[in-house]
């Protein structure tokens, strides 16, 4: 089977079966500047929804704690991963040591002026910045983007162009969503060391692509190997 035939087979599988939102969808031709995102949570959700990594279905992770409400669309960039390259960049920028990636796809918060009532959807967003977040000793960056062509936010190019109070609300959510009011003096699990602009956010996205390819590799090559294992033929990747 030629490489072109293999790609056609991969695309045909996509017509028959729903693509896994993390592995089966790419980040788009405009990446890293414009990325296709999978949205798990929308403002007002009383549950924290999260993709099931094994099946690709959206599942309930937990009820939102206390009064914490995410003030933006929240999800991840497909075919990204937080591992060695992400952790290296985080340590380089913060001076911290012994950090690891959190082992999840790269999270993204998307600003829009429109009410989107439910998650489990795809959208295109323009990267404008991000937060360098450390969660339990792991690099857990949050990219901030604006919905492409959004009437209110769509012309913004950098996080400094975004409403400062809205950015503070998003940061406050992440800094407090694990707090327990019965133990206010407990250990601080989450820290945001820096809010960064567009250029640094683009580097974070690039590194998340590197980590994904390191750990998961191109999907076409994986399909070729799987077919080789099944039928015992020499199929070029």
RODO-2510 file (C-alpha; in nm, 4 decimals, decimal comma):
residues 237
     n   res          X          Y          Z
     1     x     0,0000     0,0000     0,0000
     2     x     0,1468     0,3357    -0,1043
     3     x     0,1782     0,6283     0,1302
     4     x    -0,0964     0,8101    -0,0643
     5     x    -0,3273     0,5096    -0,0384
     6     x    -0,2571     0,4922     0,3324
     7     x    -0,3578     0,8566     0,3760
     8     x    -0,6756     0,7899     0,1788
     9     x    -0,7517     0,4936     0,4050
    10     x    -0,7029     0,7159     0,7094
    11     x    -0,9419     0,9765     0,5675
    12     x    -1,1975     0,7081     0,4816
    13     x    -1,1904     0,5840     0,8404
    14     x    -1,2747     0,9401     0,9433
    15     x    -1,5919     0,9251     0,7331
    16     x    -1,7083     0,6115     0,9118
    17     x    -1,5956     0,6808     1,2679
    18     x    -1,5970     0,9960     1,4780
    19     x    -1,2451     1,1308     1,5187
    20     x    -1,0929     1,1383     1,8661
    21     x    -1,0872     1,5115     1,9603
    22     x    -0,7300     1,4891     2,0905
    23     x    -0,5636     1,2596     1,8384
    24     x    -0,7887     1,2505     1,5340
    25     x    -0,8185     1,6255     1,4696
    26     x    -0,5283     1,8514     1,3807
    27     x    -0,4724     2,2060     1,5010
    28     x    -0,5329     2,3556     1,1570
    29     x    -0,3212     2,4958     0,8745
    30     x    -0,2875     2,8310     1,0506
    31     x    -0,1225     2,6891     1,3637
    32     x     0,0370     2,8044     1,5850
    33     x    -0,1068     3,1522     1,5185
    34     x    -0,4632     3,0347     1,4518
    35     x    -0,5565     2,7024     1,6122
    36     x    -0,8547     2,4736     1,5916
    37     x    -0,9685     2,4037     1,9480
    38     x    -1,1919     2,1482     2,1138
    39     x    -1,4106     2,3139     2,3779
    40     x    -1,5001     2,1156     2,6896
    41     x    -1,6437     2,3842     2,9217
    42     x    -1,8454     2,6994     2,8576
    43     x    -1,9204     2,9875     3,0995
    44     x    -2,1980     2,8973     3,3403
    45     x    -2,1292     2,5234     3,3424
    46     x    -2,1848     2,3871     3,6907
    47     x    -1,9866     2,0756     3,6049
    48     x    -1,6210     2,0440     3,5081
    49     x    -1,6299     1,8480     3,1823
    50     x    -1,3186     1,6815     3,0460
    51     x    -1,2370     1,4626     2,7505
    52     x    -1,2014     1,0926     2,8219
    53     x    -0,8527     1,0229     2,6867
    54     x    -0,9311     0,6615     2,6053
    55     x    -1,2630     0,7011     2,4199
    56     x    -1,2677     1,0660     2,3119
    57     x    -1,6098     1,1227     2,4659
    58     x    -1,6799     1,4241     2,6848
    59     x    -1,7318     1,3163     3,0434
    60     x    -1,8073     1,4716     3,3816
    61     x    -1,4819     1,5205     3,5675
    62     x    -1,6405     1,6696     3,8801
    63     x    -1,8957     1,9284     3,9906
    64     x    -1,7452     2,2772     4,0065
    65     x    -1,6371     2,3542     4,3594
    66     x    -1,8059     2,6328     4,5525
    67     x    -1,8551     2,9547     4,3477
    68     x    -1,5871     2,8936     4,0851
    69     x    -1,7130     2,9595     3,7331
    70     x    -1,4879     2,9655     3,4275
    71     x    -1,5508     3,3044     3,2561
    72     x    -1,4369     3,1919     2,9088
    73     x    -1,4668     2,8980     2,6742
    74     x    -1,2199     2,6349     2,7913
    75     x    -1,0724     2,3329     2,6208
    76     x    -0,7531     2,2198     2,4497
    77     x    -0,5572     2,2282     2,1263
    78     x    -0,5621     1,8880     1,9512
    79     x    -0,2395     1,6954     1,8944
    80     x    -0,0547     1,8842     2,1672
    81     x     0,1034     1,7498     2,4853
    82     x     0,2802     1,8866     2,7915
    83     x     0,5985     1,6922     2,8624
    84     x     0,9754     1,7463     2,8397
    85     x     0,9945     2,0421     2,6010
    86     x     0,7158     2,2272     2,7795
    87     x     0,8723     2,1643     3,1198
    88     x     1,2146     2,2723     2,9921
    89     x     1,0771     2,6024     2,8665
    90     x     0,8897     2,6612     3,1915
    91     x     1,2051     2,6011     3,3976
    92     x     1,4059     2,8246     3,1651
    93     x     1,1604     3,1111     3,2067
    94     x     1,0960     3,0739     3,5820
    95     x     1,4302     2,9508     3,7157
    96     x     1,2499     2,6637     3,8886
    97     x     1,3906     2,3123     3,8871
    98     x     1,2621     1,9559     3,8685
    99     x     0,9379     2,0432     3,6908
   100     x     0,7544     1,8029     3,4627
   101     x     0,4828     1,8515     3,2049
   102     x     0,1348     1,7699     3,3301
   103     x     0,0823     1,4946     3,0723
   104     x    -0,2266     1,6554     2,9176
   105     x    -0,2995     1,8371     2,5919
   106     x    -0,2345     2,2119     2,5996
   107     x    -0,5242     2,4005     2,7594
   108     x    -0,6758     2,7075     2,5956
   109     x    -0,9189     2,9790     2,7097
   110     x    -1,1105     3,1451     2,4254
   111     x    -1,2735     3,4871     2,4545
   112     x    -1,5955     3,5653     2,2660
   113     x    -1,8877     3,8055     2,3022
   114     x    -2,1408     3,5396     2,2004
   115     x    -2,3285     3,3004     2,4255
   116     x    -2,2294     2,9441     2,3417
   117     x    -2,4582     2,7185     2,5477
   118     x    -2,2674     2,3907     2,5328
   119     x    -1,9253     2,2389     2,4876
   120     x    -1,8164     1,9353     2,2835
   121     x    -1,7517     2,1522     1,9790
   122     x    -1,4694     2,2767     1,7569
   123     x    -1,3778     2,6374     1,6835
   124     x    -1,0913     2,8379     1,5371
   125     x    -0,9170     3,0833     1,7675
   126     x    -0,6355     3,3376     1,7374
   127     x    -0,3618     3,2984     1,9989
   128     x    -0,2929     3,6241     2,1881
   129     x    -0,1066     3,5186     2,5044
   130     x    -0,1134     3,2906     2,8038
   131     x    -0,0400     3,2164     3,1688
   132     x     0,2622     3,0275     3,2940
   133     x     0,0951     2,8093     3,5540
   134     x     0,2529     2,5579     3,7924
   135     x     0,0099     2,3023     3,9324
   136     x     0,1443     2,0563     4,1877
   137     x     0,4998     2,0831     4,0526
   138     x     0,3918     2,0407     3,6900
   139     x     0,4007     2,2843     3,3989
   140     x     0,0371     2,3513     3,3111
   141     x     0,0322     2,6531     3,0783
   142     x    -0,2985     2,8102     2,9800
   143     x    -0,3113     2,9687     2,6352
   144     x    -0,5428     3,2686     2,5909
   145     x    -0,7022     3,3206     2,2496
   146     x    -0,9888     3,5095     2,0879
   147     x    -1,2562     3,3510     1,8720
   148     x    -1,1684     3,4092     1,5087
   149     x    -1,3832     3,6888     1,3580
   150     x    -1,5521     3,7586     1,6928
   151     x    -1,7236     4,0995     1,6777
   152     x    -1,5867     4,2171     2,0129
   153     x    -1,2553     4,0362     2,0581
   154     x    -1,1683     3,9261     1,7046
   155     x    -0,9392     4,2222     1,6230
   156     x    -0,7240     4,1777     1,9346
   157     x    -0,3686     4,0642     1,8577
   158     x    -0,2079     4,0402     2,2020
   159     x    -0,3207     3,9717     2,5572
   160     x    -0,2452     4,3351     2,6453
   161     x    -0,5342     4,4288     2,4129
   162     x    -0,7823     4,2183     2,6145
   163     x    -0,9930     4,3633     2,8980
   164     x    -0,7636     4,3481     3,2058
   165     x    -1,0492     4,2651     3,4436
   166     x    -1,1537     3,9679     3,2312
   167     x    -0,7974     3,8352     3,2273
   168     x    -0,7880     3,8749     3,6070
   169     x    -1,1128     3,6765     3,6368
   170     x    -0,9653     3,3898     3,4364
   171     x    -0,6478     3,3913     3,6460
   172     x    -0,8539     3,4037     3,9658
   173     x    -1,0453     3,0939     3,8573
   174     x    -0,7281     2,8892     3,8169
   175     x    -0,5717     3,0232     4,1347
   176     x    -0,8746     2,9379     4,3490
   177     x    -1,0516     2,6388     4,1943
   178     x    -0,8699     2,3948     4,4235
   179     x    -0,9028     2,5994     4,7431
   180     x    -1,0987     2,4563     5,0340
   181     x    -1,2704     2,7238     5,2493
   182     x    -1,2483     2,4900     5,5504
   183     x    -0,8695     2,4901     5,5192
   184     x    -0,7746     2,8374     5,3920
   185     x    -0,4191     2,8051     5,5216
   186     x    -0,3574     2,4793     5,3386
   187     x    -0,0726     2,4337     5,0892
   188     x    -0,0951     2,6366     4,7713
   189     x    -0,1165     2,3906     4,4824
   190     x    -0,1499     2,6358     4,1940
   191     x     0,0727     2,9326     4,1097
   192     x     0,0734     3,1619     3,8070
   193     x     0,4254     3,2949     3,7724
   194     x     0,3736     3,5087     3,4632
   195     x     0,1240     3,6400     3,2133
   196     x     0,2884     3,6432     2,8711
   197     x     0,2068     3,7872     2,5309
   198     x     0,1523     3,6487     2,1835
   199     x     0,5101     3,5647     2,0809
   200     x     0,5815     3,3622     2,3922
   201     x     0,2435     3,1912     2,3649
   202     x     0,3289     3,0829     2,0096
   203     x     0,6504     2,9246     2,1400
   204     x     0,4530     2,7362     2,4049
   205     x     0,2182     2,6030     2,1368
   206     x     0,5129     2,4973     1,9194
   207     x     0,6705     2,3110     2,2096
   208     x     0,3433     2,1341     2,2821
   209     x     0,3494     2,0065     1,9216
   210     x     0,7066     1,8815     1,9760
   211     x     0,6058     1,6932     2,2910
   212     x     0,3073     1,5394     2,1142
   213     x     0,5191     1,4137     1,8250
   214     x     0,7784     1,2795     2,0682
   215     x     0,5261     1,0764     2,2643
   216     x     0,2631     0,9904     2,0046
   217     x     0,4271     1,0372     1,6652
   218     x     0,2515     1,1037     1,3339
   219     x    -0,0786     0,9193     1,3241
   220     x    -0,0310     0,7963     0,9674
   221     x     0,2897     0,6187     1,0715
   222     x     0,1111     0,4589     1,3639
   223     x    -0,1661     0,3386     1,1326
   224     x     0,0932     0,1913     0,8971
   225     x     0,2576     0,0001     1,1800
   226     x    -0,0783    -0,1267     1,3041
   227     x    -0,1670    -0,2514     0,9558
   228     x     0,1751    -0,4138     0,9211
   229     x     0,1223    -0,5938     1,2498
   230     x    -0,2184    -0,7207     1,1361
   231     x    -0,1508    -0,8297     0,7778
   232     x     0,2250    -0,8758     0,7897
   233     x     0,2926    -0,6601     0,4833
   234     x     0,5629    -0,4064     0,4325
   235     x     0,3638    -0,0824     0,4226
   236     x     0,5701     0,2377     0,4007
   237     x     0,4827     0,4998     0,6629
***
